[in-house]
């Protein structure tokens, strides 16, 4: 697809080896064709600002319970939280951060900071393209910025975050993503720790801890803000924008091609998008091959073979045209096997239609696996699994 877009922007006579545009010009041409404007982004540092002797794990604590938090009741977590405060953070200013993402309708994201002892609430409405982990990192970065601007050298501060992945990422001096933001947090933490006590502590979210719940509510309320807080675009955000734009272009071109040529109409009835299709694969080759042929419509059924003059007529033994719909829905010779298949699907609350049978219905993964198993059993029982 990229070659087609490039040809549309630069005609063939302009693509000779001597006049080939630079890579930057070609990339800009492709992005223009998919209606994508890449935001400006500053060069990211490649090395952590932390000194080799600075023990970052001393200031960023990811331990809360020796066992899984999900198995603990809210009461136990609340009790452990107060034990942690009494043991490690007595007399500290408690600061809580959180991020929020609403899936529908436009996937807005926001972040918030709550400082109960100072009656301070900071909330930020962010771009919908920002990932929730980056949102949590932005909240932590804003807290450290607030500490620097408000001259809190006389206070001991502890920042509570319910994002364990963000805490682990800020601990890492060689992070694999969000480098500018992580290094910015590490730089602020290093500068603040030189003059007074500040810690970043992980706590579980949605477990009834008052400060954490307040930060969660503040983050949700930030969705109602009128204006978004401008933040630099990360590499991950630009990558996601690019992937989304190309996938949208791919789907548009695929649908347009079907309208113009008529090829792919059978697959379109089963699946109307070009995204990943993990359940299209199967560990048994015979089953995967049969399902793949049924999905694209290229089978060894008589109606398809007749189109290419391989057989003399397109008819099944029952007298009707032998097509994919015929063997699944109407052939009288397979009535018993079809009834067994329909009963099995009824137990799963799966409507009996071609889209559901061939694997693109809106069902959970365990149900999808059961549907594939039922269809495979049906094809095996009618002796079509190896010949279709």
N, C-alpha and C positions, 0 to 999 in steps of 0.2 A: 504494500500500500504506500509506503514511503516513496518508492520509485515513481509511482503514478502521480503522487502529489508533487514531486520534484519536477517531473516532466510538464505538469500543468503550469508550474511557475516559470520554468526555464525551458523554452522550446528546444527541439532536438538540435537545431543548428547552433544553439548557444551552449551545448554541452560537449563540445569537442575537448580533447585532452588539453589543448592549449588555452581554451577559454573557460574551463570549468570554474564556477564560482567557489569562493572560499567556503570552508566548512561552516563558518558562522553565518554566511549569507544563505547557504542551503538550509541550515537549521531554522533560520528566521523565516524562510519561504515556506517550509513545512508547517511551522507553528501558525503562520498566517492562514494557511489553507484549512487548518482545523479550528480556526477562530480562537486561538489561545494566545493570551498576552502574558508572557512570563514576567513576574515582578522583579524589580531590581533586588540584588542580593549582594551583600558585602562578602569579601573573601573570608573564609573561616580559618582561625588559627589551627595549626596541626599539633600543637604541643600544649599540654595542660599548664596553666599558670602556677600550679602548686609547686612549691619547693620540694626537693627530694626528701628532706627531713620532716616535712609536714605530714603528720599522721591523720589523714582525712577521716579514717574510720573512728577516730576518737570523737570527732565532732558530728558525724553522721551515723546515727544508731539505727540499725534495721531490726534489732531483736526486740520482741515484745513478749511472746510466750514460747516456751519450748515445744508446745504442740500446735497443731493447726488451729487457727483462730475460728474457722468456719464450724468446727465441732463444739465450740464453747457457747454457752448461753450469754445473753446480754448482761446478766447480773454478774457472771464470773469475769467477763471482760471489764466491766465497770470497776469491780473490786481490784483487778490487776492494774488497771490504770491508776487508781489512787495509791496503790502500793508503789508503783513506779514514781509517782509524783513525790511521795513522802521520802523515798529512798534516794532519788537522784536529782529532783528538780524542786526541792522545797525553797521558797523564796524567789523563784524565777518568774519572769513575766511570760505568761502562756500565750502563744500565738498559734492560731489554727488556719490551715489553708485547705482548699478543696477546689475541684473542677467539676463542671457539669456539662453533659451532652444530651440533647433531646433528639431522638432519632427522627421524629416526624414534626413538621413537614419538610423543613429545610436544614435539618441537622445543625442547629446553632450550638455553639459551645461558649462557655463562660468560665471565669475563675473568680475566687473570692478569698479575702483575708479577713479574719476576725480577731480582734485583741480585746477580750472581755474586760480586763482591768482598766483599760483606757477608753472604753466605749467607742472603739474605732472599728469601722467596717469599710473595707475597700473591695469593690467588685468591678469586674471588667467583662464587657461583652466583646467577644473575639470573632474572627472570621470563621465561617462554617467549615472551611477546608482544614482547620487546625485539628490535629489528633488530640485525644483526651490526655495522653501522656505529656505532650507538649504543653497543654493547658495547665496541668499540675506543675510542671517546671516553671511556667510563667508566674504562677502564684508564688512559688518559693522565691523566685528572683525578685518579685515586687516587694516581698517581705524584707529581704536583705537590703534592698534599695531604701525602703522606709526606715530601717534601723540606721543606715548611714546618714540620711537626710535629717533625722530627728535627734541626732546626737545622744544616743542611748548608751553612752560609754559607762554610765554609772549603774546600769541595769544588767541583770543576768537574764538572758532571753532563751527560750526554748521554742522551736518551731515544730508544731505537730502536723504531720502529713499522713493521709490515709493511702497514699500511693507508694506501695513497696517497690514497684519497678522504677519509679522516679528516684527513690532514695538510693537504690542500688546503682542507678545510672550516675548520680552525682558523686557517688563514692569512687567511681572508676576514673582513673587518670588517662585511660585510653578508651573512651566511649565510642561506640560504633554508630551512634546517631545523635542528632541534635547537638553537634559539637559546639557551635557558637554559644548556645544557651547554657549548656552544661559548664563550659569553661568560664562563662560570665558569672555563674553561680559560685563556682570554685574560687574565682578571683575575689569576689565580694566576701565570701566566707573567710578566705585567708587574711584579707585586710581587716575585717572586723575582729577576728580571733586574736589579732596582734594586740588589741587594746582592751578587750573585755570578753566575757564568757558568752558564747552563743552555740547552741546545739540544734541539730535537725533530728527529730525523733519520729520514727514510724509508729502510728497507732491504727488499729483497724477501724474502718468506717462503718456507719450504719449499725452501731452496737450500743447506742444510747448514751454515748459520751457527750455531755452538753455542748462543749465548745466545738466539737466536730460536727454535731448536728446543726449548730448555728452557722458554721461555715458552709455547710451543704445548702441550707435555706438561702443564704446570701448569694451563693453561686447560681441557684435556680432563679432568684429574683433579678439577677444580672441579665437574664434573657430579655427582660422587659425594658432595658435601657434603650434610649433612642439611638445613640451613637456607639460605634465600635471603637475599642482602644487599638490604635495602630501599633503593630509589632512587626519586626523584621520577618521576612519570609524565610523559612528553613528549607534546607535541601529536600527534606522528606515531604514538605508541603508541595514544593514545585514538582517533585517526582509524582506525587499523587495527582496533581492537576494535569500533568502530561499524560499519565496513564488513562485518566478519565476522559480527556479530550480525544485521545486516539481510539479508545474503546467506543465512544459515541460516534466518531467518524466511521469506524469499522462497521458498526451496526447499521448506520444510515446507508453506507455503500452496499451492504449486503441486502437490505430491504429493497433498495433501488434496483439492484441487479436482478432480484427475483421478479420485480414488476416488469422490467424490460425484456428479460429472457424467458421467464417462466420456470427457470431451473431453481430447484430448492423449495418448491411450494409444499412438497410433502413434509420436509423437515420443519418448515415454518408452522405447520399445523401442530407439530409436537413441541416445538421450542421456538420462542419468538425473540430470543436474545443471543448474543455472541459471547457471553461471559463464560467463566469456568463451568465445567460440567463434570464434577468428580465422580458422580454415580454412573457415568457412561462407561466406566472401566469395570472389569470383573476379573477375578483371579482365574476363572476357567475359560480357556481360549474359545471353546466351542460356543459357550453362552455369549461371550463378548462379541464374537464374530457375527452370530445370528442377530443379536440386538442392534449392532451397528448397521447391518444391512437393512433391517426393518426400519431404522430411524431415517436413513438417507433414501430409502425407497429402491435401492439397487439389490434385488433379490433374484433367486432362481425360481420364483413362482411363474406359472405359465403366462400370465398377462404381461409380465416384464420381458420374458424371453421372446414372446411373440412380437414385441415392438422391434426387435433386432433380427427377426426372421430366423430365429434359432429353432423354434418349434412351429408346427403347422397351424395350431389354433390356441387361443388363450383360455380354454375352458377347463374347469375342474371336473372331476369324475361325476359330480352331482349335476352338471350341466350349466352352472353359472360361471362367470368369469373369475378365475382364481387370482385374487388380489390380496393385499395385506388386510384390508377391511373384511374381505370374505372369510379368510381363515380364522379371524378373531371373532367375528360377530354373526355370521350367517350360514356357514357351511353345515348342512344337516348331518354329515358324517362325523362331525366333531361335537355333537350336541352334548353328549355325556361329559366329555372332558371340559367343555365350555361351562357347563353348570357347576362342576367342581371348582373351576377357577373363579367364577362369579361368587360362589358361596365363600370362598377364602377371602376375596376382596371385601365382601360385605362385613365379615368379622373385623376387618381393619378400618371400616367406614370409608372405603375408597370407592368412588363412583366408577362405573364400568365404562371407560372411554379410552380411545387410543392414546391420548396425551398422558394419562395416568399409567397406562400399561407399559409405555415405552420410556418412562423415566423422567418426565419433567413436570409432574404434579407438585403442588405446594404441600409437601409432607416432610416430617422429620426424617433424619437419616435412617433410624431403625426401621421405620415404616417403608422407606424406599427400598431397603435391602430385602424386606419381606415381599414387596411387589415384584422385584426382579426374580426372586426365588419362585414365586407363584407362576410368573410368565415362563420361566425356564422349564418348570415342571410341565406346563401345558404344552409347550413346543416339543418336549421330549415324549410326552404321551401320544401326541399325534404324529410322531416320527418325522418332525420337520427341523429339529435342532441342528442336524448336520447337513441338511440338504437345502436349507432356505437360502 
